[in-house]
Amino acid sequence: MLLEDYGFNNTLLYSLDMSQYDTSAIPARVTSVHRDRYELICEYGSVFGRLKAGVYFNDGSESFPATGDFVLMIFNRMGDSTIIKTLPRKSMFVRSDFSGHAAGYAKTVLQQTIAANFDYVFIMTSLNRDFSVNRVMRYLTQARQSGAQPVVLLTKADLQPDFAGYIAEIQKAAPFVPVHAISSHTGFGLEELDDYLRPGKTVVFLGMSGVGKSSLLNALMKQEVMVVSSIREDDSRGRHTTTHRQLIMLPSGAMVIDTPGMRELGLFHASEGISAEFADVEQLFSQCRFSDCRHTTEPGCAVLAALDDGTLSRERWENYMSQKQENRFVEDKSGYLREKKNWEKSVSMYTKQSKKRRYYDDYE
């Protein structure tokens, strides 16, 4: 088994001081996450592993592995191997998570990593009543933030032969992003994906339930590896088929990370992604007469001028403002939760110290 076939490159180890790790440590890639147990691929084949508690649960400084991550592990022939280090990521997809289920530290409470170390993000939306340009734009922002190249796939083209208008809508909203109409059922348009699905490349599938992620994976695998569920006719939305994130090797040598369908995608510290996706909008700001222009009623506002002459669509401007507002909310809440966690730790430390002082006072 060659880990290089799964995208591993020895340069991932160059930034590490290997002398601080067990000499028997070997690299591996996470192919699936099952609660507190990880499926990995390594030189010994497919194995299972668990996190080393002393590394991952002490102070929250080590990133918890996600599907697609490369890690260092201690191989165990008799049982689960031990994961001791998450290697640097070239890309990752995260969403905001305020539920607190991830871990007790603010860093992990505030974000949920969906996938890591991928080259392309296939943003999938079906050509039915659930088609939404706004939702695609949200996915695009996070894809830009991830560090990978986004590609929009309009699925189920066999059910909507007149799809040119849908492509035009996406291209108008995101003029620099590749858009492809495909049908996993008939095979229409799948050859256009060959440029992305090259050996050693990793693609992450993103989209709501029912958009056809499992169907596309089956078509690319040329066999049924995922169960396909029908959509609800009343709202064109699907039932969750994929129950966990997993990395699958295609016959082409490319890899796919399939993800459970997501009803909502929360923006998480997405300033860079917003700036990348709306670069044309932010370029207008420097042309405003006043440096502190709020782009509402100010004279000499380049944004208002662009809205008036149609060079900037009202929909694109509203998308930009909506995402900026949500991102500010996330960052404000992140700060609040960090302060709250620090306060709780301070209270806990003070309580322990007080108990020690009372103990020694009583002893004396």
Summary of the structure (lengths in Angstrom):
residues: 364
radius of gyration: 23.8
end to end distance: 65.8
largest distance: 87.3
contacts: 1115
relative contact order: 0.11
helix: 37%
strand: 21%
